[in-house]
Amino acid sequence: HVKGVRGGGGGSLLTEDGKRKIGPKVSSCVLDIDIYKNQPRVIEHKQQDNKEGWIGTQMQVLVAGNWTTYKSRVVQYLQQLAIITPYA
């Protein structure tokens, strides 16, 4: 489950005085990731008004499946993801 802010107009996430811009919408997505193709399958994607003034990204991860068989592949995928996005 991924929740994040969709930026305001012009693509900038900062106001003119350098403060963070609060996006008008919040997106919520449920994805299933194919770890072999490294491609997401969108199960659910919702957008709602950003009434709480949310800024940032929140992720929840659920790993499900035959852990005994696919453990090494899942661990390898997570290691590659950590290398690509070390700030996450």
JOZI-V163078 format. One record per backbone hydrogen bond with DSSP energy under -1.0 kcal/mol. NH is the residue of the N-H (numbers start at 1). CO is the residue of the C=O. E is the energy in kcal/mol with one decimal. If there is no record, write none. Layout:
NH_CO_E, NH_CO_E
This chain:
2_29_-2.9, 3_58_-2.7, 4_27_-2.4, 5_56_-1.2, 6_25_-2.1, 11_8_-1.1, 15_19_-3.5, 18_15_-1.9, 21_13_-3.0, 26_48_-2.9, 27_4_-3.0, 28_46_-2.9, 29_2_-3.2, 30_44_-2.7, 32_41_-2.2, 34_39_-2.8, 38_34_-1.8, 39_34_-1.2, 41_32_-2.5, 43_30_-2.8, 44_30_-1.7, 46_28_-3.1, 48_26_-2.2, 50_24_-2.0, 51_49_-1.7, 58_3_-2.8, 60_1_-2.3, 67_65_-1.4, 70_66_-2.5, 71_67_-1.6, 74_70_-2.4, 75_71_-2.7, 76_72_-2.2, 77_73_-2.2, 78_74_-2.4, 79_75_-2.2, 80_76_-2.3, 81_77_-2.3, 82_78_-2.1, 83_79_-1.7, 84_80_-2.0, 85_81_-2.5, 88_85_-1.5
